[in-house]
């Protein structure tokens, strides 16, 4: 800091320079003695508080370099110059030099020490204000750079959003096309049993695909908001891998990939969320299958080192550039060579994988030798001591739910009738209400033991229906199930506050309904 207020002294004699330095030392001001204009010019490259010189300096052969250096100062800087001169002996060069100096204090020679010191102190105060201005300039430049970076990031985010929305529309249209075709086939009076089975399989498979897309979107939103909670339990590596492979196997087989799995020989048990860990691996395997040309090679391998589980998914697919490796885990990131493939994708799968691993305290790394040379994704997961299996986790044949009196309330006729038909085929007695007020009226006479209620009904929403049912003397014994397209934690809490026992997101999986009714029978 003292160097910023250093005074450069240029006097005609060494005696004058030494006298000036002693004066400044007594005042606590740092100074540097300069032999001539050339040495003073060199000192300007470092911090300078002020310059003190006499008119004799204008006779120096290098005075032009000094004046030129002073003219090239940054916008915020104008080094104060204190010039001691005799009014009756100014040369033409001195007059020209004085006119070129913009921040000049003239003192007549001889001058008193007090006057000289006072002028230097005033010059240093002025220099301090320039340094404050410098800080503002630099802060303004930093702010401008940050604004430019933010603007560029916003433009990129906007482009990603547009691409994501276009991709989402594409991904949702893909399953809708075969669903519509299968629905038309089902309406044909000439439908043969094999064709009926084919149409059913198409609809089941494509609806499942759409449900997975929506689940991924909900999961990434929960992770971004910090609202996704893991449900950790004791899990074996074999169980997790089997579940992941089962989910990815149809795509792997459809593209005739050679797929190998290599796991540690010992049975490895640890604490994790089995659903989310399986989701991590299935996403990686699905990506490998998507972005590898038919008849490719995919390997899933595992090992344990230093109490850390390493899982690797490697393929000989399209590979990744070095630039892609740095952004592949960002939200809505789509690599150009991958985005053009028919399998598509929303660009959230790897972001979801990273988010789920972060929640587990793990990490993921991507490696590739370049485009066309395959990729490898390595998961690192710290191993913790696993709690013993709970009796409920020991397994056993699934229970068949007992028959229930079920009320379905939904203003969407197709949704209500299809769910009612599904429940009736399972042996339940079902009644349908087309709105909230109709549900309250039906419940008075039907007295259901289970009510599946859509939240977004226009006349009376599901929350209010639940509250009014709970106020009835017989309403406490009804199992209320919220059915909605909203699946955030806040939505679940709102449903619970209204009196619902359970919350199910659309589209409804029949197995989810069966498990829910079985749990009701068991008092869970």
N, C-alpha and C positions, 0 to 999 in steps of 0.2 A: 504493500500500500504506500510506503514512504517513497518508493521509486516513482510512483505516479506523480509525485509532487517535487521531483528532483529539478533543481534549477541549473541550467547550463550557463556557464560564465565564459564570456569571450571579451577580454580586455587587451589593450595594446601592449601592456608589459606584465611580466610575471608578478611583479610586486603588486600591481593593481588587482590581479586575479586572486592572489593570496589574501589580500586585505578584504576583498569581497567575500571569500570563503569563510574567513574567520568571523566576519559579521553575521553570516548566515548560520554558522555553527552555534554561535551564542544564542541565536533565536530558535535553534532546534530545527533548522531547515537543511535538508540534504542538498548537496551541490556537486557538480562535476566541472573541472577546469578544462577548457578547450584551447588548444594551441592556435587554431586558426579556423577559417570557415569550413574547410574540408572535414576536420575532425568533428566540428559541431554538427555538420550535415549527417555524419555517420551516427552520432548519438540520437538523432531524431528517429531512428529505427526502433529505439527502445522507448520506455515511458519517459515523458517530459512534462514538467509542471509549468515552467516558464523559461524564457531566454533573457539574459542580461548581456548587452553588448554596447560598444561605443561606436561613434560614427567612423572611427578609424577602420572598422571592419569592412567598410565599403571600398577600401583600397585593396583588399585581399583579392588575389586573382581568381579565387574559387567562390566569390560571393554569389555569382549567378547560380551555381549549383545549390547553395543554401536557399536562395529565394525561390528557386524552382521546387525544391523539396517542401517548403512551407506552402506553396500553392497547390500541392498535391494531397493535402490532408483529407481525411474522410469528412463526410458531410457534417458530422457532429462536432468535429475538432477545429479549433482555431487557436493554436498555441500563443499565449500572450508574449509579446516582445517588449522589453523595456530598453529603450535606446537613450544612452547618455551622449549628448552632443553639444558642441559650441555653436551658438546661433550665428556667429559671424564667420564660420569657417566651413559651411556646408558646400561640398562639391556637387557637380551635376549628377554624378553617380549616386551620391548619398541622397540627393533629392529624389531621384528616380526610384531608389530602393525604398525610401520612406513611403512613397506613394503606393508601392506594391504591397505593403504590409497592411492587413486589414484590422489586426488587433494590436495596436501600437500605443505605448505610453512613452511620451517624450519627456526627458528630464535634462535640464541644462547642466553642463559641467562648468565648474565643479558643483557637486550637490552634497548635502549633509547625509550622514549615515542614517539618521532617523527618516529622512524623506525617501531614501533608497529602500530601506527596509519596509516602510509603510507601503510603497508602491509594489514591492515584491509580494507582500502578504495579500494585497488587494488582487494582484494578478492570480495568485494561487486560489483565492476564493472563487474568482471567475472560472478558473480551470476546474474546480470542484463541481461547479454547475454544469460544465461541459461533460464531465464524467457521468453526472446524473442523466444528462441527455443521451449519452452513449448507451446507458443501461436501458433507457426507454426505446432507443432505436433497435437495440439487440432484442429486447422483449417483443417489439413490434415485428421484427423479422421472424422470431421464433413462432409468434402467434400466426403470422402469415403462412409460414411453412406448415404449421399444424392444421390451419384451415384448408390449405391446399391438399394436405394428406387426407383430412377428413372428407373433403369434397370428393376426392378420388375414391375413397372407401365407400362413400354413399352412392356414387355412380356405379361402382362395381356391385354393391349390395342390391341396387335397384335392378341392374342387369340380371343378377342371379335370381332375384325375385320373379322377374318376368319370365326367365327361363324355367324357373321352378313351376310357376303357374301353368305355363304351356305344357311342361312335362307332366304335371299332375292331371291336366285334362286328357292328355294322351294316354296316360297309364290307367285312368278310369274308363276311357272309351274302349280300350283293348278288351277287358273282360265283359263289358256290356254287349259287345257285338255277338260273341258266341252265346251269351245268356239269352239275347233276343231271338237268335236263330233257334236255340233249343226250345224256347217257349212256343215258337210257331210250330215246331215239330210235334210237341206234346199236344197241340190242338188238332192234329190230323186224325181223322177217324180210321185211317189205314195203318196206324202205328203198330208195329210188331214189338214183341217183348225185348229183343235185343236193342231196337231203336229207343224204346222207353228207357232202358238201362243206360244207354249212351247219353241221352239227353239229361237224365238225372245226374250222371257223373260230371257232365260239362258244367251244369249249373252249380253243383256242389263245389267243384274245383275253382271255378271263376269267382264265386262269392267269397270263398276262402282267400283268394288272392286279393280281392278288394278289401276284405277285413284286415289282412296283414298290412296293406298300405296305410289304412286309417290308424291301426294300432301303432305303427312306427311313427306316424305324425304326432299322435298323442304322447308317445313316450319321449320323443325329442323335445316336445313342448314342456313336459314335466321336468326333464333334466335341465333344460335352459332356465326354468323358473326355480330350480332347486326343490321341487316338490315330489320327486320320485323316490320312494323309500324301498330299499331292498328287503326281501323276506328271506333272511339267511337261515339255513338249516344244514344238517349233516348231509353231504352229498358225495357220491363216488364219481371219479373221473369217467368210468365206463358208462354210467347212467347219463351223464351230461353229453358225452360224445355220441352215444346211441341216439339220444333225442335229437341232437343237431343233425346227424347224418340222415335220420329218418325224414326230417324236414327238407333237406337239400337233395336227397337221393333222386326224386323224380326228375329234376332238371339235369342232374349229373348223368343219369341213365339216358334221358332223351337226346343228349348230345354225344352219347357213346364215349364218354371220357373214361380213361383208365384211372381208377381211384384206389388208393392204398392208404391204410391207417396203421400207424406204428405207435404204440403206447407203452409205457413202462410195464414190465411183467408183473410187478406187485400190485395188489389192489390198493389204490390210493383214495383215501377219504379225507375230506377237508370241509371247512365251513364256507358256504357261498349261497347265493340265490340261484337255485338250479334252473329256474325258468330263464332268468336274465343271462346266465352263463351259457346256456344252450342257445339262446338268441344271438349271443356274440359269435359263437362258432358257426351257426347256421348262416348268419349274414356273410361271414367270410367265405364259407364254402359256396354259397349261392353266387357271390361275386366272382369267385374263381371259375365256376361253371359258366356263368354268363359271358365272361370276357376272355374265354379260351375257345379257340376254334374247335369244331367237332373232332372227336377222336384225340383229344388232348390228354395231358397227364396232370393229375391233381394229387397231392399228398397231404395228409394230416398227420403230424407227428407230435409227440409229447415227451418231455423229460423233466426231471427234478434236479435242481442244483441249488445248494445253499438255501434250502427251505423255500425255494421259489419254483413255481410250476411254469414251464415254458411250453406253449402250444404254437405250432407253426403250420400255416396253410400256404402251400407252395404250388404254383402252376407254371405252365409254359405258354401262357396266353399273350395278350397284347402288350404287356409291360407298361412301365411308367417312365416318363422323362424326369430329369432331376428337378425341374420346376414343379412338376405334378406332385412329387414326393413331399414338398413343403406345404401343400394346400389340400392334399387328398382327404384330410380329416376335418376340413372346415364344412360348415353347414351349406347344403345345396351345391357342393362342389361337384362339377361334372367335367371329367377329362374329355377333350374333344373327340378322341378316337373311340371313347366308350359311349359318348352321348349319341353317336350315329348308329349304334347297334339296335337291332329290333327288340332285344330284351328290355332296353330302356332302364328306367330307375329314376328315383326322385332326387338322388344326390344327397340322401340323408343317412344311408345305411352305415357308412364308416364313421360319420359324426356320432351316430347312435352307439356304435361299438365303443368308440373312445369314451363317450359319456358314461356308459355302463361300467367300463373298466375303471374309470376314475372313481366311481362310487365304491368299487371293490378294493380300491387302493392299488390297482394294477396299472399297466401301461401297454401301449401297442406301438410297434415300429414297422414301417414299410421299407422294403428294399427291392431294387430292380436294377438290372444292368442296362436298361434303356428300352425304348419302344420295340416291341416285337420279341423281347427276350425274357418274358415272364416276370412274375412278381412273387414276393414272399412277405407274408404278414406274420409277425411274431408277437404273441401275447405273453406278457409277464404277469403272474398273479402270485402275491405272497400267500404262503400256506399258513393256516392257523390251526390250532388243535380243534378238532371237531367234537361237538357234544354227542352223546350217545343217541341212537335212534329212539324216537318216541314210539309208543305202541301203535299209534295211528299211522305211522310211516312204514310199518312192517309189511303192508300190502295185503292183498286178498282180493277175492272176486268182487266186482262192483255190485252194490245193492240195487235192487229194482224199487223205484219209488212206489209207495202205496197210492191208491186212487185219491184224488183231491177234488173238491169243488172249487173251480178256478174261474175268476172273473177277469176278462181281458178288456181293458178300456183304452181305446185308441181311435182318433178321428180319421186315421188313414184306413180305409175299408180293406184294402188288400193286405196291409200289414196285420190288422186285427184278425181277419178271417183265416189267413194262412197260419198264424200262430195258434188260433183256436183249433184248426184242423189237426195240427201237429200234436197238440195236447190231447185231443179226443182220440187220436190213433194210439196214444200211449195209455189210454184207459181212463182218462180224467173226465169229469163232468164239467162242461165249459159253457159260459154265457158271455156274450159280447155286448159292450156298450160303446156307442159311437162318439161319445164326448164326456166331458167331466160331469155335467149335471145328470146325464143319463146313467153314469156310473153310480152316482149317489142314490138315484132312484132304484136301480137294479139291485144294489147291495141290500136295500131295505127288505126286499122280498126273497132274493136268492141266498143271502147270508153265506158268502163264500168263505172258505178257510184260507184261500190264497187269492190275492188281487194283484195282477200285473198291469201297471198303470203307466201310460205314456205321459211324459212331463209336458210336452208342448201342445196341449189341446187348446183350441181358441176360446171356447166359451168359459171354461174353468180349468186352470192348469192343474197338473198332477200334484203339485205341492199342496194346493188348497183342498183337493179331493182327499189327500191323505190326512190332512189336519181334521177335516170334518168327519171322516170315518173314525178317527181315533177318539173323537168326542162322543160317539155313540156308545151306549152301554155294552153292546156286543162287539164294538170295534177293536177292543184291546187284543182280542184273540186272533185277529186276521193277520196273516203274514203279508206285509205290503212290499211289493217289488217295483222299484222305479225302472222304467224302460225309456232310454233317451239316447240321443246321438252325442250328448255332452259327456265327456269322460274324465274331466279334470278332477283333482282332489277337492277343489272348492265345490264342484257340482255334487260330489259324493257327500260332502259335509252338509250341503244345503238339503239334500234328500234325507239324510239322517235327522237333521233338525226338524224336518216336516213330519217325521214319524215313520219313514220307510225303514224296513229291516235290511233290504238289500238293494243294490244298484247294478243294473246291467246295461252295457252300452250296445247300441245297434251296430251292425246287424246281429241278430240273435243267433247264437250257435245252439242247435238242439241239445248237444251234450252239456252245455252250460245249464240249460233249463233242467235236464235230468239230474245233474249234480246238485242243483239248488233244491229241488224237491226232495231228493234223497236226504240232504242235510236237514231239511225241515222235519222229516220223519225221525231223524236221529236226535233232534233237539239242538242241533248245532247253531 
